[in-house]
Amino acid sequence: MEPLFVSIFGPDGSGKSTQARILANYLLSQGFKVRIVWIKSYHTFAYVLSEIIERLSSRSVTLNAQRSVIRINPVSNGSISRLVWAWIEFVSVLPVVIFHVYLPLSMSWIVIAERYLVDSIASIAYTLNDLNFDSSLISKALLCFFPKNSILVHLDSNYTEIKKRRGVMTDPQDFLQFQRKMYYKLSKRLNAVKIDTTRQDIEETARIIRGLLPQEIKFD
């Protein structure tokens, strides 16, 4: 069997972590080596820069419910070059992708990403305040780092349902709405399987995802 990569993406609260864990447990029970990875901006050097900017001026950044930086205002408004920041993110993510995804795949692990480069692109786009970032050269280059044998699953849920699930840990509404627009565009471009978890319960969503697995590793 070719190395298998499963990317589950969508807004926080749509069920990514739950479904990644269910799928991993299923594959582990069948004797496969499985690794769950989590890759989302800001990456490595970009993360360090975001932390420095926050310490220098907390008003220069926007935080999510977990108090993590989700937007650097000088980048968003153009005071710092958007193009330079996008390239910093691109260079920063490459070693993460190679170490956490391509290395395990080369060792015949099945890799499940509950956040991957689609999530990174959505986050970078929010920092740049650019809904068209998905059409940029950098975005297209990032999408080239999806392994050949990949299953792409787009989980979605509306804001009301996400807020019900996450409570005070719900991200800002404008951030979630921006992300959902980006996920929709990228999902369509990549022909990902979209599942609305507002309507589908956990078990049914897991069954749909399991049905996407290659025939040679299905056991039910």
N, C-alpha and C positions, 0 to 999 in steps of 0.2 A: 504494500500500500504506500502511495506517495505521502510525504509529510502533510498533515492536515492542520489548517489554521482556521479558527472560527472567530470572527469579529462580531461582537454584539455592541451596537452603539445606539445612542439616543439620550434624551435629557435625563438628568439625575432624578430618580423617583419613578422611572418607567419600568424598572425591574431588571436592569442589567446584571447587577451583582447576584440577585436571587437565581436568575436563569443560568448564569455562568456556573454557579455552584451546583445546581441540579444537574446540568449537563456533565460537569466534571465528575460528580459522584457516579453517574450512570456509566461513564466510560471507564472509570476506575474499577467499578464492579465487574466490568467485562475483561479486566486484565491489562488495559492500556496504560501507558505512562502519560500523565496529563499535567500540564502546567497552566495556571491562570495568571495572566499578566494584566497590568493596568498602566496604560500610557496615555497621558493627557498633558497638554501644556499647562503651566510653563515648564520647559524641559531644561535640565542641567544648567548651562550658563545663563539661559534666559530666566530661569528661576532665581538664580543668585542675583541677577540684575534687578528683578522685580522686588526682591527682599531689601536690597540696598535702597532703591527708590522709595519704598514704603518707610524705611527707617529715617531717611532724610526728610520726607514730608508725607505724613499719613494722608493728607488731603489730595495727594497726587495719584491715589489709587482708589479703586472700587473693590470692596470685599464681598465675598459670598457669605452664606449663613455659617460656614465653617471657619470664617475669618481668613480665608485664603484670597490672594489677589486674583481678580478675574478681569480687571481692566486697568491699564496704566494711562491715566488721563492725558499726559503730554504726548503719548503715542496716538491716542484716539483723536485728539484735536489737531495733530499735525506738528506740534512743537518739536517732537522727536520724529525723525523720518520713519514713516510707516514701512517703507521698503527695507530699510536697514533692520528694523525690528523683525520683519518677516524672515529675512535671511538669517538673523541670529537664531530664531526658532528652528529654522530648517537645519542648520548646522548642529544645533543642540540636540535635536531628536535622533539624529542618525546613529550615534553610538548606543543609545537606549534601544532602538529597534533591532540593531544587530545583536546586542547582548541578550536581550530578553525574548526575542522572537526567532531570529534566524539561527542563532546558536542552538537553542533547544530543538528546533525543527531538524537541524542537521544531525541531532542525536536521536531522531525518531520519536520525539515526544509529540503528542497532540497539544497544540497551544490554543488556549481559549483566551481571547482578549475582551475583557468587559469594558474597556475603553481602548481605542487605538487611534489611527491617524485621522479617521473621519471626525472623531471627537476633538483631536488636536486642531484640525482645520477650522472647526466651528468655534473653538475657543480663541484661536488667533484672529479669526474674522471679527469676533466681538471686540477684542483689544484694538484692532485697526478701525473698528466702526465701519466695516466694509462688507455689505451683503453680497458683493460680487467677487469676493476673494476666492471663492471656489473655482472661478474661471481663470485665476492667475497662473503664471508659469510655476510659481513656488508650490501652489496647491496641487497642480497636475504632477509635479515632480514627486511630491509626498505620496500621492496615490499610486505611483509606480512601485512603492515599497510594500504593496500587498503581495504576499506569497502567491505562487501560481495556483496552488490547490487551496482556495479559500472559500469559506461559506460566510456570507455577509447577512446579518440579521439586524433590521432596524426596528427597535422597540419604541413606541410612542405612547404618550398619554397626555391628556389635556391638563391645564394648570390647576383646575379645581380638584381633580383626582390626585395630582402630585402633592398639592397642599394638604389634602386629607391624609396621605400616606406619610409625609415627612414633617408635618406640623411646623414648629419653629425653625426647623433645619431646611425649610424650603428656600431655594435660591430666589433672588429678586425676579419679579415677574417679567420685566423687560429683557433680562438675560435669558430666561427660559423661552420667551417668545422668539427672540433672535435665534437662539440655538435650534429651536424646532424648525424654523424656516430653512436654516442651513442644512439640517439633517434631511429634510424633505428633498431639497435640491440634490444633495450628494447621493441619497438613497436611490433616487430616480436615475441618476447618471450611472451608478454602479450596479443597477438592477438588483439591489438588495431585496430580501424578503421582508416586507413591512408587516408588523403585528401591532395592532392597537390594544394595549393592555388595559385600557379603560373598559373595553368590552370583553376581552378574553381573560379568564382567570389564570392563576399560576399553573395549574396542571395542564390546561389546554394549550397554553403558550409553550410549555415544556414539550408537549407531545408534537407540536408543529415543528419546533426546532430539531427535535430528535429525528423527525421524518426527513430532514434535509441531509442527514449523514449519508456518506457513501454506503452502498448496499452491502459491501463486504464487512462493515462493522455494525450492522444492525442485528440485534438479537431478539427483537419483539415487533 
